[in-house]
Amino acid sequence: MNEQSGAREISFREPNDNEINSIHTLLINYAKKGLLLQVDKKNIAENLQSFLVATDDKKVIGCAMIRDFGDKLYEIRSLAVSPEYIGQRIGSELVKYLTNNLPDKKGSKVFALTYRATFFENLGFTHVDKELFPQKIWRDCSKCPKQDNCDEEE
């Protein structure tokens, strides 16, 4: 999938092993601002097949991951775009690509915990109660430092 942006061509594709550091850099910048949970390089490498990257002339400028919880339940996570590319719909394209390419789209549920609810609402997501996703709460929320004072929206 390619998109023309002026003279630039932005591509969306699966990342390769050589791009783990680039993905980590994108994510760590958002984690330092408290907008994403900390993700280490080992975790990225273990889940690389679940990531999608946006590239501009082979440089990683955006990424997102989809986590499969089973039973047709998926989470969009680790969504980040380089600051100089914000506003160019790269984040939206990453989310659309991941949701449009689910293994079994019919009857699937996709959610995201976010500080940017409006972004996801513009893509057709709606607010729901976190309690609907016990798999997420058990796996991630129970280990989160903000567990007792979560300020993300779902």
Secondary structure, 3 states (H helix, E strand, C coil): CEEEECCEEEEEECCCHHHHHHHHHHHHHHHHCCCCCCCCHHHHHHCHHHEEEEEECCEEEEEEEEEEEECCEEEEEEEEECHHHCCCCHHHHHHHHHHHCCCCCCCCEEECCECCHHHHHCCCCCCCCHHHCHHHHHHCHHHCCCHHHCCCEC
